[in-house]
Structure formats: structure tokens, C-alpha cells
Amino acid sequence: MQEIDLEYLKKHLEDLLEDLLKQVKDTVIGIVESEGNTSDPLDRATADIEYNFKMRIRGRESTLIRKIRNSLEDIENGDYGICEDCEEEISIARLKARPVASRCIKCKTEQETREKVYSY
């Protein structure tokens, strides 16, 4: 893998991680600030729906944060850009489109096909 591309991808991953961590912090602060109890059942229901929505988004972001950290660790270890299934290089185009990709497009497509076949 070209060194310049690796540095670009590392910087992109670090920036993305920083943004996600800031959003998590802002969400936690927002939840703490909105902890006030309301006596109106409709207001409470609306607040609960908003809270649940934010938590689902944060759950997805938590998964992405883990993937980013794994990718940064792989960069440090020299394992970044290697498919975890076939151990071939992942194309730079794929890594630029999805910097946390851990599978080449062929193996990822095969994985998704298996998931569709065996899931209900």
C-alpha cells in the first residue's frame, strides 16, 4: 500500500473518531441536562422517544468507534488493508470509500450473500 494513502486514511480515521467522540460527549451532556421530570405524560413520552432514538444512533456510532480504533491499531501493526478472510490486499478505492473495511469487496459480497440466505 502506498505510504501517502496510508497517512491520508489514518488522518481521516483519526478525524472521524474525534468527531464521533465529541458527538457522544454532547449526547451525554444533553441527556443529563434534560433529566428533569415532566408531569405531562405526552411530554414525557416525546422525551422517551427522542432518548431511545439517540441511544440507537449512539449504539451504531459505538460500533463505528470500535471499528475505527481497530483500523488505527491495524495501521500501527502493519495489518491495515489486508482482508481478514482471504488475506489479500483490500483495494485503495474501497478503503477510501470505507476506511474501516476489514474485508475485500469479494469477501464482503460473499459474506452479505450468506447473511441474506441464512437470515429470515
JOZIPE-V475329 format. One record per helix or strand of 2 or more residues. SS is the DSSP state (a for helix, b for strand). FROM is the first residue (numbers start at 1). TO is the last residue. Records with the same first field share a line. If there is no record, write none. Layout:
# JOZIPE-V475329
SS=FROM-TO, FROM-TO
This chain:
# JOZIPE-V475329
a=3-33, 41-77, 92-97, 105-118
